[in-house]
């Protein structure tokens, strides 16, 4: 069965899970942990991505991230590729480091953010790396200690999480601590790691009960939320798919799109891609990058090669392009 495409959107909450290939360790020593955290820090700050929870275990890790306008796929590709190259070089190994694709679940924030923070931060206890709850704050490779004020992590948004427990910091920490401690007995939570609504409602038994009451829900392993949330996310994703299919059926390709952008910005098609830099060309390339990725499904690496730019530059061009198109109400056709 073919893999389903990832679902992403600006300001979306994602539970990210990555495992080592064959469940082997991806962190061998303190240097590995610090290298990974430094790389993650740089990327989160650069892309304005919020991190609410994280836990690094020797053979896997969890992240709870809220994206800005940089897609989660771009951030994760840079994080995993860079770390794997460094890890292989340090440990004199070759080949894949991570198991298959990373797992990314788009989550309904209001309903699941705190549950996910608790679940992720209890990982060291479930993995046997920490014996008791009182030792969890001292585990260096988990965001719990930062929320409890034991260490400063500049790329972790502890203020937002604590704000959900109260306005006074000391009281909020106490409430957060009670909340996390109360989850220890829950053990593994399949409903938070990729079951969509089917697992969120207790598997097929739960779904059957909902149907008996006339409450039909829709599930998707890429999404964690209630029926309305799942349907809204899938509807937007399907609308995007239909738009790409419709444009391609009408003969739209990258060359035709370049001509359309040139027409809007009063440039020639060659000027859009010639590599020279001025305000009009920057505007045109930004529109091109946004429409090409959003409407045609062109990869950012293809655009980077076409325009002789880095993939990071393309990411920011897409963001500028979105703002330009929306503020000017430009139409692709």
C-alpha positions, -999 to 999 in steps of 0.1 A, spaced: 0 0 0 15 34 -9 23 58 19 0 87 25 15 121 20 22 142 50 -3 169 61 11 202 71 0 238 75 14 271 89 10 273 127 2 236 130 10 214 160 30 183 152 40 153 173 72 141 157 87 106 164 119 93 151 135 59 157 169 44 149 171 19 122 165 -16 136 158 1 169 195 8 173 208 38 192 210 71 176 227 88 206 259 70 218 274 96 240 271 131 254 286 146 223 259 131 202 232 146 224 248 180 225 253 180 187 217 171 181 204 198 205 226 225 190 214 217 156 178 216 167 182 249 185 196 267 154 168 254 132 140 262 156 152 298 161 159 303 124 125 290 113 106 305 142 92 271 151 79 267 187 89 237 207 66 228 236 80 194 246 109 171 237 126 139 249 157 122 236 161 85 243 191 65 231 173 49 202 145 74 195 132 109 202 100 128 204 93 165 196 62 186 200 65 215 175 43 243 162 54 254 128 57 290 115 56 294 78 85 269 72 70 234 65 78 207 91 92 186 63 119 211 55 129 215 91 131 178 97 150 171 66 177 195 76 178 183 112 180 146 104 203 148 74 228 170 91 228 149 123 231 116 105 261 128 85 278 140 117 269 108 136 282 85 108 315 105 106 320 105 144 313 68 148 330 56 116 298 41 102 278 44 69 243 38 58 209 49 71 207 60 108 169 64 111 141 39 106 121 47 75 105 81 74 100 101 106 64 100 119 45 133 120 10 136 135 -9 169 130 -27 175 163 -57 195 175 -40 219 199 -68 227 224 -76 191 230 -42 174 229 -13 199 236 -11 192 274 -16 155 270 12 154 245 35 175 267 29 151 296 33 120 274 65 131 258 81 143 291 74 110 308 93 91 281 125 88 302 105 70 330 88 46 306 122 39 290 137 31 324 163 59 322 148 75 352 135 54 381 113 79 400 94 110 391 115 132 414 145 123 393 129 134 360 138 171 364 174 161 364 173 141 331 193 164 308 177 153 275 141 161 282 121 194 284 106 186 318 135 201 337 133 234 318 96 237 326 104 230 363 131 257 362 160 234 366 178 246 334 174 272 307 167 259 272 165 290 249 146 271 221 119 256 243 88 276 249 83 269 286 64 302 292 35 291 269 31 257 285 33 271 321 8 298 311 -18 270 306 -15 261 342 -17 295 358 -6 332 358 18 329 387 50 310 378 54 291 410 18 280 412 18 271 375 49 249 380 32 231 409 1 225 389 21 213 359 41 189 381 9 174 396 -5 170 361 26 152 348 30 130 379 -7 119 375 1 105 341 28 80 352 3 52 356 -11 56 321 19 39 305 21 37 268 -5 58 250 -13 45 215 -39 72 211 -12 98 211 12 82 187 -7 77 155 -41 62 159 -62 91 148 -97 91 160 -100 53 159 -75 49 187 -85 82 204 -120 66 210 -108 33 222 -103 15 189 -131 -1 169 -151 -8 201 -152 29 208 -160 38 172 -188 13 172 -203 28 204 -201 63 188 -219 50 157 -246 34 178 -254 68 192 -253 84 157 -220 102 163 -201 93 132 -164 102 133 -136 101 108 -101 88 116 -67 92 99 -34 81 114 -18 114 103 -42 135 124 -50 135 161 -83 153 170 -120 152 171 -142 144 141 -147 180 131 -110 188 133 -100 157 113 -127 165 86 -115 201 83 -79 191 79 -86 164 54 -109 188 35 -82 214 32 -57 188 21 -81 174 -5 -89 209 -18 -51 215 -24 -48 181 -41 -78 189 -64 -63 223 -73 -30 208 -83 -47 181 -104 -70 207 -121 -41 230 -130 -20 201 -144 -50 188 -164 -52 222 -180 -16 220 -190 0 241 -163 37 234 -157 66 253 -144 73 271 -178 37 282 -181 38 294 -145 70 314 -151 52 332 -180 23 340 -158 46 354 -131 64 375 -157 31 389 -169 21 400 -134 54 416 -126 61 431 -160 92 411 -166 103 387 -193 103 350 -185 141 350 -188 144 378 -162 124 358 -137 151 331 -136 182 349 -149 200 351 -115 203 389 -114 189 406 -83 166 436 -79 133 443 -62 111 433 -92 130 400 -97 129 392 -60 91 398 -60 87 376 -91 107 347 -78 89 348 -45 55 345 -63 70 318 -85 83 298 -55 50 301 -36 27 291 -66 51 264 -78 52 246 -44 16 253 -34 -2 249 -67 19 225 -88 37 205 -61 72 215 -74 98 205 -49 119 231 -32 151 213 -44 139 217 -80 133 254 -74 167 258 -57 184 243 -88 163 264 -112 170 297 -94 205 288 -82 196 294 -46 198 274 -14 168 254 -2 167 277 28 164 307 5 135 290 -13 117 284 20 118 321 28 108 330 -8 77 308 -5 67 327 26 73 361 9 54 349 -21 24 339 0 22 374 15 26 391 -19 -1 369 -35 -26 373 -7 -20 411 -2 -24 418 -39 -51 392 -46 -31 378 -75 -46 349 -94 -27 321 -110 -49 322 -141 
